[in-house]
Amino acid sequence: MKKLIYLFLFLFTLTTTVNATPAIEDKPKTELTLEQKAELEYITKRVEEIKAIDKSTLTKAERKALRKEVKELKKRSDFLSQNITLSLGAIIIILLLLIIIL
């Protein structure tokens, strides 16, 4: 019974996510360069184009390629805007490691 409870708790912590605030609040936000602003604008326009596409006429492979492209665009956008996200499971693991080490 204990194993079952621990299993459910473990799965719960891995499946829940929390958007964390930036790790360092003291660091001032750096302004984006013109190239970065242009790239963010391109990413935004491309995502809007993809959303406007009628996906019912696309093949399965084309839809998969679009999903992959959107994921890559999101990663690039997050990198440019310097967002940091941590899952709840990652936070708990970090805290447990700190408790064990200290």
C-alpha positions as CSV (number, residue, x, y, z in Angstrom):
1,M,0.0,0.0,0.0
2,K,2.8,2.4,0.9
3,K,4.5,1.7,-2.5
4,L,1.3,2.6,-4.3
5,I,0.9,5.9,-2.4
6,Y,4.6,6.7,-3.0
7,L,4.1,5.9,-6.7
8,F,1.1,8.2,-7.0
9,L,2.9,11.0,-5.2
10,F,5.9,10.6,-7.4
11,L,3.8,10.6,-10.6
12,F,1.9,13.7,-9.3
13,T,5.1,15.6,-8.7
14,L,6.4,14.8,-12.1
15,T,3.3,15.7,-14.0
16,T,2.6,19.1,-12.3
17,T,4.4,22.1,-13.5
18,V,4.8,25.6,-12.2
19,N,6.1,28.7,-14.0
20,A,8.9,30.0,-11.9
21,T,9.9,33.6,-11.7
22,P,13.3,34.5,-13.0
23,A,16.0,33.1,-10.8
24,I,17.8,36.4,-10.3
25,E,15.6,39.4,-9.7
26,D,18.5,41.8,-9.1
27,K,19.7,41.5,-12.6
28,P,18.2,44.3,-14.8
29,K,16.4,43.3,-17.9
30,T,18.6,43.8,-20.9
31,E,16.9,45.4,-23.9
32,L,16.7,43.4,-27.0
33,T,18.8,44.3,-30.0
34,L,17.3,45.2,-33.3
35,E,18.2,41.8,-34.6
36,Q,16.5,40.1,-31.7
37,K,13.4,42.3,-32.0
38,A,13.2,41.5,-35.7
39,E,13.6,37.8,-35.0
40,L,10.9,37.9,-32.3
41,E,8.6,39.7,-34.8
42,Y,9.3,37.1,-37.5
43,I,8.5,34.3,-35.0
44,T,5.3,36.0,-34.0
45,K,4.2,36.4,-37.6
46,R,5.1,32.8,-38.5
47,V,3.1,31.4,-35.5
48,E,0.1,33.5,-36.6
49,E,0.4,32.2,-40.1
50,I,0.5,28.6,-38.8
51,K,-2.6,29.3,-36.7
52,A,-4.4,30.7,-39.7
53,I,-3.7,27.6,-41.8
54,D,-6.7,25.2,-42.4
55,K,-5.2,22.1,-40.9
56,S,-8.0,19.8,-42.0
57,T,-6.6,19.8,-45.5
58,L,-3.0,18.9,-44.4
59,T,-1.6,15.4,-44.3
60,K,-0.5,13.8,-41.0
61,A,3.2,14.4,-41.9
62,E,2.5,18.1,-42.7
63,R,0.7,18.6,-39.4
64,K,3.5,16.9,-37.5
65,A,6.1,19.2,-39.3
66,L,4.0,22.3,-38.3
67,R,3.9,21.1,-34.6
68,K,7.6,20.6,-34.7
69,E,8.2,24.0,-36.2
70,V,6.0,25.7,-33.6
71,K,7.9,24.0,-30.8
72,E,11.2,25.1,-32.2
73,L,9.8,28.7,-32.6
74,K,8.6,28.7,-29.0
75,K,12.0,27.5,-27.7
76,R,13.8,30.2,-29.7
77,S,11.3,32.8,-28.5
78,D,11.8,31.8,-24.8
79,F,15.6,31.9,-25.3
80,L,15.4,35.4,-26.7
81,S,13.1,36.7,-24.0
82,Q,15.2,34.8,-21.4
83,N,12.3,33.1,-19.7
84,I,13.1,30.4,-17.0
85,T,10.6,27.8,-16.2
86,L,11.0,25.0,-13.7
87,S,8.6,22.1,-13.1
88,L,7.4,21.4,-9.6
89,G,9.1,18.0,-9.8
90,A,12.4,19.6,-10.6
91,I,12.0,22.0,-7.7
92,I,11.3,19.2,-5.3
93,I,14.3,17.2,-6.5
94,I,16.5,20.2,-6.1
95,L,15.2,20.8,-2.5
96,L,15.7,17.1,-1.6
97,L,19.3,17.2,-3.0
98,L,20.0,20.3,-0.9
99,I,18.6,18.7,2.2
100,I,20.6,15.5,1.7
101,I,23.8,17.4,1.0
102,L,23.5,19.8,3.8
